[in-house]
Amino acid sequence: MNKLLPLLMIAAALAACGQSQPSETVDYLVAHPERIKELQRQCKEDRAKVGDELCVRAAEAANRRFFGDRPEQKSK
C-alpha cells in the first residue's frame, strides 16, 4: 500500500497535465492584429495542429476588427 500511493499520485498529476486551453483570448487577438494574421496562416496550413478552438478565436477577433471593435477606436 505504501508503494501504491505515490504511484497513484504521480498518475493523477500526469492526467492533469493534458492539453491546456490556448492563452490567447479574442480580446488579446483583437489588440494584436499581427498575431491574428499568423494564426490565420497556420490554421489554413494545418488546422488540426493549431487546434480548432484557437482558429475560431482568431476568426472572431478578425471579425471584430473588421466590423469596428478595435482598441484604437475606443480611445477616441
Secondary structure, DSSP 8 states (H G I E B T S, - for coil): -TTHHHHHHHHHHHHTTS----S--HHHHHH-HHHHHHHHHHHHHHHHHH-HHHHHHHHHHHHHHHTT--HHHHT-
